[in-house]
Amino acid sequence: MAMTNINLQNVNYQYGDTIILKNIHHTFEAGRFYTILGPSGCGKTTILKMIGGFIHPTDGTVSFDGKTMNGIDANRRKVNTVFQDYALFPHLNVFENIAFGLKVRRISKNEINTKVDEALRFVNLGDYKDRPIDALSGGQRQRVAIARAIVNEPDVLLLDEPLSALDQNLRVDMQYELKEIQKRLGITFIFVTHDQEEALALSDEILVMNNGEVIQAGPPKDIYDEPLNRYVAEFIGDSNIVRGVMVEDNLVGIYGRNYACVDGGLKPNTPVDVMIRPEDLLITEHDKGKMNVTIDSSLFRGVHYEIGCIDQDGYEWIVHSTRDAEIGHRAALDFERMDIHVMVPGEDEDAFNERLESYQEDEA
């Protein structure tokens, strides 16, 4: 099977007066699992449609292996799409749904039978080809949709929130199925979702979007551990984000107290956002940690307790712990220097100076 590298170069898309995509520049390497992540209306499905050939850029180029695809329609691309609603034909059975595209291409009956049987085995539905669509579960329908897409041997499979209609347990099961199918096929998957846990579980690379722009792209661990800014940090996982100032390399000030960190390269007294993930905070004895706190709340979340702590300046910190804590108890929070993540906020000079003045007032 041929492998296709997809390149979006300076891509813009405008519908009427509405700007939907702004200067998208990214390469999707062949054989990898990509997830485009972001809230509704951020432009992620528009990128999928552009790669699929359903729409074309207002400016910029979409290319496959260096060949410009601008103006080339969907039926002339080695790309198939699995839609959110699966778009299965209810009056056709499983076999007929999967075979539909092959029949349109006038492939011989014997070849159709061979290809459909192979696709059904691939998605573990070998005994279901005579079943009516309305007799299938949600997960089985999704696999039929995938089989119908892969039977045409695409180089790229586009998936537009295909798990959103499933219940939570089935959704988790299907995440494993999708990842396994992608590995077995060895083709490029480009998956669209607004679910951060799906993105982290499935992806080789995540593109985080907002307002038509790619804010940050990279492997899941990098996106989670080293978010570029507050938006990414808040969108990916739970986080404690406070304002601070970069005192000097490897030293950050938070509410008038300085803490060792691993970040540097900024001018002294640069206002920053500081993130510490809840799972990186440890509740310990009063006066034995980095900051003293009072336990304010505790919620059991199944795999952990979500504990709210109020520090000596009245600010709240959220801790994820496998152990509960007594409300009203005086304690302390401890953390390592590598648990502090410094982010430079995107703002103009006036906002920068306002943050600096506000920080200096707090410190005083």
DOKE-220401 format. One record per residue (C-alpha): residue number from 1; z, x, y. Coordinates in nm, 4 decimals. Layout:
# residues N
ATOM|k|up|east|north
ATOM|NUM|Z|X|Y $
...
# end
This chain:
# residues 364
ATOM|k|up|east|north
ATOM|1|0.0000|0.0000|0.0000 $
ATOM|2|-0.0945|0.1304|0.3442 $
ATOM|3|0.1860|0.2015|0.5873 $
ATOM|4|0.1631|0.1027|0.9521 $
ATOM|5|0.3385|0.2498|1.2545 $
ATOM|6|0.3632|0.0014|1.5411 $
ATOM|7|0.3874|0.1186|1.9000 $
ATOM|8|0.4699|-0.0953|2.2032 $
ATOM|9|0.3898|0.1000|2.5167 $
ATOM|10|0.4954|-0.0275|2.8613 $
ATOM|11|0.4598|-0.3859|2.7402 $
ATOM|12|0.5166|-0.6703|2.9855 $
ATOM|13|0.4755|-1.0416|2.9256 $
ATOM|14|0.4763|-1.3121|3.1876 $
ATOM|15|0.4404|-1.6877|3.1410 $
ATOM|16|0.3540|-1.8472|3.4737 $
ATOM|17|0.6076|-1.7135|3.7205 $
ATOM|18|0.8593|-1.6329|3.4489 $
ATOM|19|0.8908|-1.2692|3.3381 $
ATOM|20|0.9805|-1.2669|2.9681 $
ATOM|21|0.9378|-0.8995|2.8710 $
ATOM|22|0.9866|-0.6012|3.1021 $
ATOM|23|0.8423|-0.2592|3.0236 $
ATOM|24|0.9114|-0.2571|2.6491 $
ATOM|25|0.8480|0.0856|2.5014 $
ATOM|26|0.9330|0.1388|2.1333 $
ATOM|27|0.7866|0.2691|1.8082 $
ATOM|28|0.8515|0.0898|1.4786 $
ATOM|29|0.8078|0.3480|1.2048 $
ATOM|30|0.6575|0.2387|0.8751 $
ATOM|31|0.8873|0.1431|0.5891 $
ATOM|32|1.2047|0.0836|0.7905 $
ATOM|33|1.4217|-0.2238|0.8502 $
ATOM|34|1.4453|-0.3056|1.2220 $
ATOM|35|1.6557|-0.5765|1.3816 $
ATOM|36|1.5954|-0.7095|1.7325 $
ATOM|37|1.9313|-0.8410|1.8499 $
ATOM|38|2.0200|-1.0430|2.1552 $
ATOM|39|2.1174|-1.3828|2.2953 $
ATOM|40|1.8852|-1.6828|2.3119 $
ATOM|41|1.6112|-1.6369|2.5697 $
ATOM|42|1.6305|-1.2567|2.5874 $
ATOM|43|1.2716|-1.2050|2.4646 $
ATOM|44|1.3301|-1.0976|2.1049 $
ATOM|45|1.1077|-1.3648|1.9447 $
ATOM|46|0.8396|-1.2907|2.2056 $
ATOM|47|0.8225|-0.9318|2.0762 $
ATOM|48|0.7855|-1.0668|1.7226 $
ATOM|49|0.5008|-1.2979|1.8282 $
ATOM|50|0.3306|-1.0104|2.0087 $
ATOM|51|0.3427|-0.7861|1.7028 $
ATOM|52|0.2170|-1.0757|1.4913 $
ATOM|53|-0.0773|-1.1408|1.7245 $
ATOM|54|0.0255|-1.4923|1.8274 $
ATOM|55|0.0434|-1.3844|2.1925 $
ATOM|56|-0.0837|-1.0787|2.3804 $
ATOM|57|0.0803|-0.8639|2.6507 $
ATOM|58|0.0242|-0.9294|3.0187 $
ATOM|59|0.0337|-0.5506|3.0683 $
ATOM|60|0.0739|-0.2554|2.8344 $
ATOM|61|-0.0531|-0.2003|2.4806 $
ATOM|62|0.0406|-0.2912|2.1264 $
ATOM|63|-0.1060|-0.0470|1.8749 $
ATOM|64|-0.1038|-0.0111|1.4962 $
ATOM|65|-0.1430|0.3495|1.3787 $
ATOM|66|-0.2920|0.4384|1.7191 $
ATOM|67|-0.5418|0.1504|1.7201 $
ATOM|68|-0.4995|-0.0898|2.0134 $
ATOM|69|-0.4365|-0.4454|1.8921 $
ATOM|70|-0.4522|-0.6201|2.2317 $
ATOM|71|-0.6725|-0.9273|2.1884 $
ATOM|72|-0.6813|-0.9042|1.8080 $
ATOM|73|-0.5548|-1.2328|1.6621 $
ATOM|74|-0.2922|-1.2847|1.3926 $
ATOM|75|-0.5376|-1.3483|1.1080 $
ATOM|76|-0.6884|-1.0019|1.1580 $
ATOM|77|-0.3576|-0.8138|1.1276 $
ATOM|78|-0.1842|-0.6990|0.8089 $
ATOM|79|0.1276|-0.8808|0.9223 $
ATOM|80|0.3015|-1.1882|0.7834 $
ATOM|81|0.5843|-1.3961|0.9310 $
ATOM|82|0.8823|-1.5798|0.7814 $
ATOM|83|0.9800|-1.8473|1.0321 $
ATOM|84|1.3233|-1.9896|1.1057 $
ATOM|85|1.2375|-2.3248|0.9439 $
ATOM|86|1.0380|-2.1507|0.6644 $
ATOM|87|0.7331|-2.3762|0.7440 $
ATOM|88|0.6884|-2.4731|0.3763 $
ATOM|89|0.4607|-2.7619|0.2818 $
ATOM|90|0.6866|-3.0399|0.1435 $
ATOM|91|0.4007|-3.2092|-0.0486 $
ATOM|92|0.3203|-2.8884|-0.2426 $
ATOM|93|0.5317|-2.7326|-0.5170 $
ATOM|94|0.6550|-2.3732|-0.5180 $
ATOM|95|0.3410|-2.2282|-0.6767 $
ATOM|96|0.1090|-2.4184|-0.4442 $
ATOM|97|0.3039|-2.3087|-0.1354 $
ATOM|98|0.2829|-1.9435|-0.2289 $
ATOM|99|-0.0820|-1.9666|-0.3352 $
ATOM|100|-0.1972|-2.1486|-0.0220 $
ATOM|101|-0.3001|-1.8409|0.1787 $
ATOM|102|-0.4749|-1.6861|-0.1223 $
ATOM|103|-0.6798|-2.0032|-0.1765 $
ATOM|104|-0.7846|-1.9990|0.1891 $
ATOM|105|-0.9165|-1.6471|0.1286 $
ATOM|106|-1.1113|-1.7811|-0.1743 $
ATOM|107|-0.9503|-1.5416|-0.4196 $
ATOM|108|-1.0250|-1.6148|-0.7858 $
ATOM|109|-0.7936|-1.8456|-0.9781 $
ATOM|110|-0.6888|-1.5734|-1.2246 $
ATOM|111|-0.6014|-1.3331|-0.9430 $
ATOM|112|-0.4070|-1.6052|-0.7640 $
ATOM|113|-0.2040|-1.6765|-1.0772 $
ATOM|114|-0.1291|-1.3074|-1.1239 $
ATOM|115|-0.0295|-1.2496|-0.7614 $
ATOM|116|0.1896|-1.5615|-0.7372 $
ATOM|117|0.3687|-1.4848|-1.0642 $
ATOM|118|0.4321|-1.1302|-0.9419 $
ATOM|119|0.5670|-1.2526|-0.6058 $
ATOM|120|0.7954|-1.5058|-0.7770 $
ATOM|121|0.9390|-1.2367|-1.0039 $
ATOM|122|0.9942|-1.0200|-0.6990 $
ATOM|123|1.2183|-1.2826|-0.5355 $
ATOM|124|1.3837|-1.3835|-0.8659 $
ATOM|125|1.2204|-1.7279|-0.8844 $
ATOM|126|1.0030|-1.6715|-1.1902 $
ATOM|127|1.1017|-2.0031|-1.3513 $
ATOM|128|1.0647|-2.2150|-1.0367 $
ATOM|129|0.6900|-2.2290|-0.9753 $
ATOM|130|0.6533|-2.5962|-1.0732 $
ATOM|131|0.9556|-2.7142|-0.8708 $
ATOM|132|0.9021|-2.9427|-0.5711 $
ATOM|133|1.0205|-2.7902|-0.2432 $
ATOM|134|1.2763|-3.0672|-0.1801 $
ATOM|135|1.4470|-2.9792|-0.5110 $
ATOM|136|1.5344|-2.6272|-0.3904 $
ATOM|137|1.8469|-2.4997|-0.2191 $
ATOM|138|1.8324|-2.3335|0.1224 $
ATOM|139|1.8419|-1.9864|-0.0280 $
ATOM|140|1.5668|-2.0699|-0.2772 $
ATOM|141|1.3461|-2.2068|0.0001 $
ATOM|142|1.3954|-1.8880|0.1944 $
ATOM|143|1.2854|-1.6822|-0.1055 $
ATOM|144|0.9767|-1.9025|-0.1457 $
ATOM|145|0.8930|-1.8342|0.2193 $
ATOM|146|0.9317|-1.4600|0.1588 $
ATOM|147|0.7193|-1.4788|-0.1567 $
ATOM|148|0.4459|-1.6632|0.0350 $
ATOM|149|0.4527|-1.3867|0.2962 $
ATOM|150|0.4503|-1.0895|0.0601 $
ATOM|151|0.1860|-1.2298|-0.1768 $
ATOM|152|-0.0739|-1.1331|0.0838 $
ATOM|153|0.0469|-0.7707|0.0684 $
ATOM|154|0.1226|-0.7210|0.4391 $
ATOM|155|0.2073|-0.3837|0.5886 $
ATOM|156|0.4692|-0.5507|0.8111 $
ATOM|157|0.6926|-0.8528|0.7524 $
ATOM|158|0.8294|-1.0332|1.0588 $
ATOM|159|1.1405|-1.2498|1.0112 $
ATOM|160|1.2403|-1.4911|1.2893 $
ATOM|161|1.6090|-1.5801|1.2312 $
ATOM|162|1.5392|-1.6845|0.8692 $
ATOM|163|1.9096|-1.7074|0.7764 $
ATOM|164|2.0283|-1.9258|1.0636 $
ATOM|165|2.0113|-2.2546|0.8687 $
ATOM|166|2.2184|-2.1269|0.5739 $
ATOM|167|2.5925|-2.1679|0.5235 $
ATOM|168|2.8071|-1.8571|0.5659 $
ATOM|169|2.8472|-1.7610|0.1980 $
ATOM|170|2.4778|-1.8059|0.1213 $
ATOM|171|2.3894|-1.6217|0.4390 $
ATOM|172|2.5859|-1.3163|0.3250 $
ATOM|173|2.4238|-1.3326|-0.0207 $
ATOM|174|2.0781|-1.3493|0.1359 $
ATOM|175|2.1500|-1.0447|0.3518 $
ATOM|176|2.1858|-0.8419|0.0321 $
ATOM|177|1.8684|-1.0048|-0.1060 $
ATOM|178|1.6658|-0.9201|0.2051 $
ATOM|179|1.7771|-0.5590|0.2113 $
ATOM|180|1.6968|-0.5189|-0.1585 $
ATOM|181|1.3539|-0.6824|-0.1196 $
ATOM|182|1.2706|-0.4516|0.1713 $
ATOM|183|1.3675|-0.1453|-0.0315 $
ATOM|184|1.1569|-0.2572|-0.3293 $
ATOM|185|0.8529|-0.3411|-0.1170 $
ATOM|186|0.8824|-0.0292|0.0983 $
ATOM|187|0.7159|-0.2017|0.3947 $
ATOM|188|0.8357|-0.2487|0.7520 $
ATOM|189|1.0689|-0.5434|0.8143 $
ATOM|190|1.1235|-0.6562|1.1757 $
ATOM|191|1.4057|-0.9074|1.1817 $
ATOM|192|1.5179|-1.1187|1.4770 $
ATOM|193|1.8745|-1.2481|1.5074 $
ATOM|194|2.1545|-1.3156|1.7533 $
ATOM|195|2.4139|-1.2412|1.4828 $
ATOM|196|2.5691|-0.8966|1.5304 $
ATOM|197|2.7112|-0.8769|1.1771 $
ATOM|198|2.3667|-0.9416|1.0277 $
ATOM|199|2.2181|-0.6702|1.2441 $
ATOM|200|2.4823|-0.4154|1.1441 $
ATOM|201|2.4556|-0.4995|0.7729 $
ATOM|202|2.0781|-0.4995|0.7372 $
ATOM|203|1.9257|-0.2507|0.9757 $
ATOM|204|1.8011|0.1034|0.9738 $
ATOM|205|1.7665|0.0609|1.3497 $
ATOM|206|1.8817|-0.2030|1.5984 $
ATOM|207|1.7219|-0.2914|1.9320 $
ATOM|208|1.9728|-0.4658|2.1602 $
ATOM|209|1.8000|-0.6846|2.4197 $
ATOM|210|1.8976|-0.8685|2.7357 $
ATOM|211|1.6838|-1.0418|2.9989 $
ATOM|212|1.3566|-0.9182|2.8549 $
ATOM|213|1.4581|-0.5527|2.8260 $
ATOM|214|1.5666|-0.3249|2.5417 $
ATOM|215|1.9093|-0.2075|2.6581 $
ATOM|216|1.9774|0.0317|2.3687 $
ATOM|217|1.8095|0.1216|2.0408 $
ATOM|218|1.9399|0.3274|1.7505 $
ATOM|219|2.1068|0.3266|1.4083 $
ATOM|220|2.3819|0.0630|1.3622 $
ATOM|221|2.6631|0.3194|1.3613 $
ATOM|222|2.5442|0.4723|1.6898 $
ATOM|223|2.5102|0.1312|1.8540 $
ATOM|224|2.8610|0.0342|1.7404 $
ATOM|225|3.0403|0.3640|1.8026 $
ATOM|226|2.8545|0.4768|2.1155 $
ATOM|227|2.7411|0.1702|2.3126 $
ATOM|228|2.5466|0.2611|2.6233 $
ATOM|229|2.7225|0.0137|2.8506 $
ATOM|230|2.9606|-0.2813|2.8688 $
ATOM|231|2.6921|-0.5331|2.7687 $
ATOM|232|2.6160|-0.3565|2.4403 $
ATOM|233|2.9845|-0.2940|2.3670 $
ATOM|234|3.0709|-0.6606|2.4158 $
ATOM|235|2.7701|-0.7866|2.2221 $
ATOM|236|2.8271|-0.5618|1.9196 $
ATOM|237|3.1716|-0.6192|1.7718 $
ATOM|238|3.5071|-0.6820|1.9356 $
ATOM|239|3.6255|-0.4399|2.1999 $
ATOM|240|3.8857|-0.3597|2.4605 $
ATOM|241|3.6978|-0.2647|2.7774 $
ATOM|242|3.8869|-0.1547|3.0872 $
ATOM|243|3.7867|0.0170|3.4063 $
ATOM|244|3.8742|0.3805|3.4558 $
ATOM|245|3.7674|0.7018|3.6183 $
ATOM|246|3.6384|1.0265|3.4705 $
ATOM|247|3.9007|1.2687|3.6048 $
ATOM|248|3.7174|1.5687|3.4587 $
ATOM|249|3.5411|1.6606|3.1362 $
ATOM|250|3.7422|1.5354|2.8371 $
ATOM|251|3.9960|1.3550|3.0540 $
ATOM|252|3.9754|0.9904|3.1607 $
ATOM|253|4.2137|0.7915|3.3790 $
ATOM|254|4.3079|0.4343|3.2869 $
ATOM|255|4.5347|0.2387|3.5200 $
ATOM|256|4.6847|0.5551|3.6670 $
ATOM|257|4.7471|0.7338|3.3357 $
ATOM|258|4.5269|1.0112|3.1991 $
ATOM|259|4.4115|1.0375|2.8388 $
ATOM|260|4.2246|1.3094|2.6510 $
ATOM|261|3.8783|1.2040|2.5312 $
ATOM|262|3.5621|1.3655|2.3959 $
ATOM|263|3.3260|1.2658|2.6792 $
ATOM|264|3.2040|1.4832|2.9639 $
ATOM|265|2.9108|1.5662|3.1862 $
ATOM|266|3.0083|1.3359|3.4750 $
ATOM|267|3.1184|1.4268|3.8243 $
ATOM|268|3.4972|1.4190|3.8812 $
ATOM|269|3.6261|1.0759|3.9864 $
ATOM|270|3.3204|0.8909|3.8582 $
ATOM|271|3.4151|0.5251|3.7949 $
ATOM|272|3.3533|0.4348|3.4296 $
ATOM|273|3.4077|0.1601|3.1762 $
ATOM|274|3.6353|0.2660|2.8925 $
ATOM|275|3.6141|0.1058|2.5475 $
ATOM|276|3.8557|0.1254|2.2560 $
ATOM|277|3.7739|-0.0820|1.9480 $
ATOM|278|4.0633|-0.3052|1.8259 $
ATOM|279|4.0563|-0.1437|1.4809 $
ATOM|280|4.1120|0.1997|1.6394 $
ATOM|281|4.4452|0.0988|1.7927 $
ATOM|282|4.7638|0.1563|1.5913 $
ATOM|283|5.0868|-0.0309|1.6616 $
ATOM|284|5.3832|0.2065|1.6397 $
ATOM|285|5.7426|0.2317|1.7588 $
ATOM|286|5.8327|0.1898|2.1255 $
ATOM|287|5.8027|0.5217|2.3164 $
ATOM|288|5.6256|0.6824|2.0163 $
ATOM|289|5.2631|0.6167|2.1190 $
ATOM|290|5.0218|0.6557|2.4097 $
ATOM|291|5.1319|0.3382|2.5915 $
ATOM|292|5.4244|0.0978|2.5562 $
ATOM|293|5.3446|-0.2689|2.4962 $
ATOM|294|5.5020|-0.6029|2.4112 $
ATOM|295|5.3554|-0.8107|2.1270 $
ATOM|296|5.2246|-1.1285|2.2891 $
ATOM|297|5.0285|-1.3095|2.0153 $
ATOM|298|4.9177|-1.2857|1.6538 $
ATOM|299|4.6370|-1.4696|1.4738 $
ATOM|300|4.5523|-1.4299|1.1041 $
ATOM|301|4.1742|-1.3784|1.0708 $
ATOM|302|4.1552|-1.3434|0.6907 $
ATOM|303|4.0760|-0.9721|0.6591 $
ATOM|304|4.3064|-0.8725|0.9447 $
ATOM|305|4.5568|-0.9918|1.2038 $
ATOM|306|4.4334|-1.0121|1.5613 $
ATOM|307|4.7321|-0.9052|1.7702 $
ATOM|308|4.7518|-0.9361|2.1473 $
ATOM|309|4.9628|-0.6722|2.3238 $
ATOM|310|5.0617|-0.6578|2.6918 $
ATOM|311|5.1098|-0.3094|2.8357 $
ATOM|312|5.3614|-0.2051|3.1026 $
ATOM|313|5.1108|-0.2868|3.3801 $
ATOM|314|5.0430|-0.6375|3.2509 $
ATOM|315|4.7042|-0.5704|3.0907 $
ATOM|316|4.6184|-0.7144|2.7479 $
ATOM|317|4.4988|-0.5087|2.4520 $
ATOM|318|4.3673|-0.6576|2.1268 $
ATOM|319|4.4569|-0.4843|1.8000 $
ATOM|320|4.3135|-0.5490|1.4545 $
ATOM|321|4.5705|-0.4659|1.1905 $
ATOM|322|4.6296|-0.5402|0.8229 $
ATOM|323|4.9977|-0.5921|0.9110 $
ATOM|324|5.1407|-0.8713|1.1226 $
ATOM|325|5.3643|-0.8030|1.4241 $
ATOM|326|5.6537|-1.0034|1.5626 $
ATOM|327|5.5832|-1.1814|1.8910 $
ATOM|328|5.8081|-1.0497|2.1684 $
ATOM|329|5.8677|-0.7203|1.9868 $
ATOM|330|5.8564|-0.4040|2.2025 $
ATOM|331|5.6198|-0.1476|2.0524 $
ATOM|332|5.3629|0.1155|2.1481 $
ATOM|333|4.9903|0.1689|2.0928 $
ATOM|334|4.8549|0.4949|1.9607 $
ATOM|335|4.4953|0.6181|1.9282 $
ATOM|336|4.2977|0.9396|1.8895 $
ATOM|337|4.0922|1.1052|2.1621 $
ATOM|338|3.7681|1.0279|1.9712 $
ATOM|339|3.8579|0.6567|1.9775 $
ATOM|340|3.8006|0.6480|2.3548 $
ATOM|341|3.4390|0.5731|2.4473 $
ATOM|342|3.3360|0.6250|2.8098 $
ATOM|343|3.0429|0.4244|2.9492 $
ATOM|344|2.8815|0.4561|3.2910 $
ATOM|345|2.8340|0.1107|3.4440 $
ATOM|346|2.4912|0.0292|3.5841 $
ATOM|347|2.5540|-0.0540|3.9482 $
ATOM|348|2.4449|0.0301|4.3007 $
ATOM|349|2.6256|0.2678|4.5361 $
ATOM|350|2.8265|-0.0055|4.7119 $
ATOM|351|2.9567|-0.1396|4.3807 $
ATOM|352|3.0344|0.2160|4.2714 $
ATOM|353|3.2437|0.2805|4.5844 $
ATOM|354|3.4184|-0.0557|4.5506 $
ATOM|355|3.5203|0.0284|4.1940 $
ATOM|356|3.6430|0.3713|4.2995 $
ATOM|357|3.8538|0.2249|4.5839 $
ATOM|358|3.9938|-0.0386|4.3499 $
ATOM|359|4.0845|0.2258|4.0934 $
ATOM|360|4.2544|0.4430|4.3564 $
ATOM|361|4.4584|0.1434|4.4766 $
ATOM|362|4.5728|0.0756|4.1194 $
ATOM|363|4.6623|0.4415|4.0716 $
ATOM|364|4.8661|0.4435|4.3943 $
# end
